[in-house]
Amino acid sequence: MNQAEEIEIPIEERAKWIQEKYPQVHIIYGYHPPKQYGMDDESVKVQIDYLKDLTKEIHPTHFFSSEPYGAKVSQYMQVENCQVDPERKNVPISATKIRQNLEANKKYVEPKVYEQIKFQFENKGEKLC
């Protein structure tokens, strides 16, 4: 789990949401992720080097993602690429869509998470749409 600039909820709080719902999950905290993003080789290498450093003690075997970058991550990390609903047919949502219109997409957000995101929007004076 990466620290995210798009949302000002601390990484520990976001990890707690996951841990409460899936207690068996091991969460890796990605503090201070690289700011360089993109699908170009240089950006991918920066991100992969960061991921490899985060997971050096764990030795992952699979990478799960709905995003196109999953194939590159898997290739660079030499793990199995597991694409999960990349066309978003089964669950037609993304974090971007949720941030763009929280109210319209609240059915995809756990109630506790929804309340915290809503609180953040309201305190920043942002519209919930």
C-alpha positions, 0 to 999 in steps of 0.5 A: 500500500502506497502513501497517496497524494490524492487522498490525505488519509494516512497510510496507516488508516487506509491499511487498517481498513484492509486489515479489518476486512481481511485479517489474514492479509500481510500489508506492506507499507509503501512510505515515500513512493517515487513521484515518477509515474508512467508506462515509459521504460524509465518510469516503470524501472523507477517504480519496479526498483521501489517495489523490489526494495519493499518486497526484498524479504518476501519474494512474491510470486504473483502480482494482482492488478486491474491496471495495464502496468501489471504486465510490466511489473510482473515481467520486471519482478519475474512473477506471475501476472494476474490481471483482475477484471481489466475491462472493469466489467464485473466491478465497473469502478476505479479509485479515480471514479470514486474520487471524481464522484463519491456519492454516485459510487458509494455502493463500491466503498465500504461504509467506514471508508466512505465516511472518512473520505466524505469527511475529508472532502467536506473539511477541504470544502470539496463537492461530493458531486 
